[in-house]
Amino acid sequence: MSELDSRAYVFANRGTQNPSASARWRPHYQMTPSTSPLSSRESEVLHWLAYGKSGPEIAIILGISTCTVRIHIQSVKRKLDAVNIPHAVYLALTRGILRL
């Protein structure tokens, strides 16, 4: 079997391996519905948003760029289906994801 054939074989049969092996590559929030849908960094950003901190203030506190904070905020809003930051905080509090 040539190298090209072996690559084609692996590509064609990639879904037939052990399902538990592929499960470890899924994000933790998709494995069990009872866990938080947010990453630890997203939870930290949401925590500071709940206390009224702005994006640049959160960036200084966490030692990351403001662009990264903005990306985390967008991700939090998307994962919680929130339309804005106060809505995201409210949803996180009512779902038990965030505790103040």
JOVENTA-V288142 format. One record per backbone hydrogen bond with DSSP energy under -0.5 kcal/mol. CO is the residue of the C=O (numbers start at 1). NH is the residue of the N-H. If there is no record, write none. Layout:
BEGIN
co nh
CO NH
CO NH
END
This chain:
BEGIN
co nh
2 6
3 7
4 8
5 9
6 10
7 11
8 12
9 13
11 14
13 16
14 17
18 21
18 22
19 23
20 24
22 25
23 26
27 30
27 31
28 31
28 32
32 35
39 43
40 44
41 45
42 46
43 47
44 48
45 49
46 50
47 51
48 53
49 52
54 58
55 59
56 60
57 61
58 62
59 63
59 64
65 69
66 70
67 71
68 72
69 73
70 74
71 75
72 76
73 77
74 78
75 79
76 80
77 81
77 82
78 81
84 88
85 89
86 90
87 91
88 92
89 93
90 94
91 95
92 97
92 98
93 96
END
